[in-house]
Amino acid sequence: MVKRTILGGLAISAAVMAFSVPASASIVITQGATGTGNNVLFQNVVGNGTTSLSTDTNQGDRVTFTSSEALTGDNSSGQARISAVDGSLNNLEWHLSDPTLGYDLGVFNINVPNPNGGPATSVTVYAYDQNNTEFSNTFNLGNGQNFFTVDSDDLQSITSIRFEAFGGIVSDVRQVRIDGITSIAAIPEASTWAMMILGFFGLGFISYRNRNSAFRIA
């Protein structure tokens, strides 16, 4: 009777924990602008003319842009327009300057073609969460404006977004918006949760064996 009770309790506990394992986190990258947020402005700029440029949103949150190219920018219609000093931008990454912060939604606009060179024909957009998990999607680029949206689910936050353009260069990146800024903490992946559950089950089984041995001795 004792054996069945202990094993039954272990089975129930394992089942409850298994159902408690969170679904895999996801960041979805789509073409088009969905949602609004804090606008990144070209103000209080540090690093203009270098490969790492920092500026503010309209709410005062600091954003850092990095690239293999030296970066510059200006305010286009009240929002930052980030470009390469030599006009040959084909890659860019941005993140909140405070590493303890992430956000739920990112929107941006890649503008092509560039008069200084051939226009890029496609782009791969990457996004990273607080576990440094990479998500990506590849899109064709058209002339003029190309909006993109990066949206996270409730399980994690976006920590950075970057893109690489192919087939040529782009004019600039503009209308960068960030929404749902919050503090972040690493969340265990599903595989980590599974290992934890197996560990708990193993500890429970060892406890049962020890109790069973004690009963036999008694």
Stockholm file with secondary structure:
# STOCKHOLM 1.0

chainA/1-218         MVKRTILGGLAISAAVMAFSVPASASIVITQGATGTGNNVLFQNVVGNGTTSLSTDTNQGDRVTFTSSEALTGDNSSGQARISAVDGSLNNLEWHLSDPTLGYDLGVFNINVPNPNGGPATSVTVYAYDQNNTEFSNTFNLGNGQNFFTVDSDDLQSITSIRFEAFGGIVSDVRQVRIDGITSIAAIPEASTWAMMILGFFGLGFISYRNRNSAFRIA
#=GR chainA/1-218 SS CHHHHHHHHHHHHHHHHHHHSCCCCCEEEEESCCCCCEEBCSCSCBSTTSSEEEEEBTTCCEEEEECSSCEEEEEETTEEEEEETTSCBCEEEEEESSTTEEBSEEEEEEEECCTTSCBCCEEEEEEEETTCCEEEEEEECCSEEEEEEEEECTTCCEEEEEEEEESSBBSEEEEEEEECCEECCCCCCHHHHHHHHHHHHHHHHHHHHHHHHHHHHC
#=GC SS_cons         CHHHHHHHHHHHHHHHHHHHSCCCCCEEEEESCCCCCEEBCSCSCBSTTSSEEEEEBTTCCEEEEECSSCEEEEEETTEEEEEETTSCBCEEEEEESSTTEEBSEEEEEEEECCTTSCBCCEEEEEEEETTCCEEEEEEECCSEEEEEEEEECTTCCEEEEEEEEESSBBSEEEEEEEECCEECCCCCCHHHHHHHHHHHHHHHHHHHHHHHHHHHHC
//
